[in-house]
Amino acid sequence: MKTIADVPKLVDDLIAASTEVTAIGDIGYWIIALDDPEANKRIEKIVAEFGPRDHLFIDIIACLNAKGRRLPIETYMNGELKTAPVP
């Protein structure tokens, strides 16, 4: 099982796979590329290889925020992001 020490590499790999990887404030994160099926395939492979990550949910969000990959929750709540984030 992966630990908090593995989160930065996961986040870097996800960002490399898609520029749309983003934290939604402090409540979630978005790892789906809406208009890029190839990016989604890369993301699926990364998360499959990483394994379970529910226990690292908050750490992944924090890492994305620390890297400036943040969509303010107000933006999400105002409907600018049309689909729900995948935790």
C-alpha positions in Angstrom: 0.0 0.0 0.0 1.3 3.4 -0.9 2.1 6.1 1.7 2.1 9.9 1.8 5.7 9.7 0.6 4.4 8.4 -2.7 1.9 11.2 -3.3 4.3 13.8 -4.9 5.2 11.3 -7.7 1.6 10.3 -8.2 0.6 14.0 -8.6 3.6 14.7 -10.9 2.7 11.8 -13.1 -1.0 12.8 -13.2 -0.1 16.4 -14.1 2.2 15.1 -16.8 -0.6 13.0 -18.2 -3.1 15.9 -18.3 -3.1 19.6 -17.7 -6.6 19.4 -16.3 -5.5 17.6 -13.1 -6.6 20.0 -10.3 -7.6 20.2 -6.7 -11.2 21.5 -6.1 -10.5 23.8 -3.2 -9.8 21.6 -0.2 -12.6 19.1 -0.8 -11.6 17.0 -3.8 -9.6 16.7 -6.9 -10.2 16.3 -10.6 -8.2 13.8 -12.7 -10.3 13.4 -15.8 -9.4 15.1 -19.1 -12.7 16.1 -20.5 -11.6 16.4 -24.2 -8.6 14.1 -24.3 -9.3 10.3 -24.4 -5.6 9.6 -24.7 -4.9 11.6 -21.5 -7.6 9.6 -19.8 -5.9 6.3 -20.8 -2.7 7.6 -19.3 -4.4 8.6 -16.1 -6.2 5.3 -15.8 -2.9 3.5 -16.2 -1.2 5.7 -13.6 -4.0 5.2 -11.0 -4.2 1.5 -11.7 -0.5 1.1 -11.1 -0.6 3.3 -8.0 -3.3 1.2 -6.4 -5.8 2.2 -3.6 -5.5 5.9 -2.8 -8.6 6.7 -0.7 -6.4 6.8 2.5 -4.3 9.5 0.7 -7.2 11.7 -0.4 -6.4 14.7 1.7 -2.7 14.4 1.0 -3.3 14.3 -2.8 -5.5 17.5 -2.5 -2.8 19.2 -0.4 -0.1 18.3 -2.9 -2.1 19.6 -5.8 -2.7 22.8 -3.9 1.0 23.2 -3.0 1.8 22.9 -6.7 -0.6 25.6 -7.6 -3.1 23.2 -9.2 -6.2 24.6 -7.5 -9.6 25.5 -8.7 -11.2 27.7 -6.0 -14.3 26.0 -4.6 -16.3 29.1 -5.4 -15.6 28.5 -9.1 -16.8 24.9 -8.9 -19.9 25.9 -6.9 -20.8 28.6 -9.5 -21.1 25.9 -12.2 -18.0 26.7 -14.2 -17.0 23.1 -13.9 -19.8 21.1 -15.3 -19.2 17.6 -14.1 -18.4 16.2 -10.6 -14.7 15.6 -9.6 -13.5 12.0 -9.3 -12.0 11.4 -5.8 
